[in-house]
Amino acid sequence: MSSAISNNPTLVLASSSPRRRELISLLGLPVRIVPSNADEHTPEDWTPDQIVEGLALRKASAVKNEMMSGNGDSSIVVGSDTIVVLNGEVMGKPRDEQDAKDMLHRLSGNVHEVYTGVSCIRVSDSKTVTAHRVTKVKMRALTEGQISRYVATGEPMDKAGAYGIQEIGALLVESIEGCYFNVVGLPVSLLALQLEQFDVTVP
Ligand SMILES: Cc1cn([C@H]2C[C@H](O)[C@@H](COP(=O)(O)OP(=O)(O)OP(=O)(O)O)O2)c(=O)[nH]c1=O
């Protein structure tokens, strides 16, 4: 689609998510993938925005700290985190199939919010820009059978809130308000805005 723009830095994606890898390529910049092993436990009293921004920053910092910060390294490390929030209840990835079914029961017929935090850290000087977006998602009312059949596909297991809007989970979603890519795990237009603060312009 787009080609790399000269004089722009390499982005280092601190993620093992294939979805984030695909989405970050839309920016047309060179990308390296370095999954982070940051601790993802958060204090009980953190709000959803503190959770996603805090974890995005932790993921990016963990990878940045492993890199040699040689002078003139203009690479920017990008970390991201996504959670689902239903009436204040935070849902990460399901622990097992039963947990996935329970989450989908609670989401069924209701509106929830998807929060994604994105943190960018420049290797050369540790300049950091962190932000998040929120998207509202209305899920269809689902029957017991629909939930069981969906969970049996295995798709929910590595996704916050136990569904993937970009896959079969699309069939569960009635409508959304806000950025679609935020739900999938990387709000690319927010990332483009953040990169402007490093004098990187895309597209
Ligand atoms: C709600 C929703 C979430 N998700 C995904 C996005 C995230 O990958 C995942 C939430 O887990 P995260 O902990 O945000 O990310 P991750 O463990 O997959 O990857 P990494 O930490 O290495 O970057 O849920 C979807 O793919 N589709 C959806 O519709």
The ligand as an ORCA input file, in Angstrom:
! r2SCAN-3c Opt
* xyz 0 1
  C     -11.762     -6.731     22.134
  C     -10.687     -7.310     21.256
  C      -9.409     -7.572     21.735
  N      -8.462     -8.107     20.932
  C      -7.101     -8.392     21.412
  C      -6.124     -7.231     21.267
  C      -4.978     -7.661     22.158
  O      -4.054     -8.413     21.369
  C      -5.641     -8.586     23.184
  C      -5.536     -8.048     24.581
  O      -4.318     -8.433     25.148
  P      -3.070     -7.472     25.405
  O      -2.500     -7.852     26.743
  O      -3.460     -6.040     25.178
  O      -2.046     -7.839     24.251
  P      -1.372     -9.218     23.832
  O      -1.017    -10.032     25.041
  O      -2.254     -9.865     22.802
  O      -0.062     -8.764     23.077
  P       1.218     -7.957     23.653
  O       1.026     -7.702     25.143
  O       2.393     -8.830     23.346
  O       1.227     -6.674     22.850
  O      -7.026     -8.688     22.790
  C      -8.751     -8.398     19.606
  O      -7.884     -8.892     18.863
  N     -10.003     -8.132     19.106
  C     -10.987     -7.606     19.869
  O     -12.115     -7.398     19.352
*
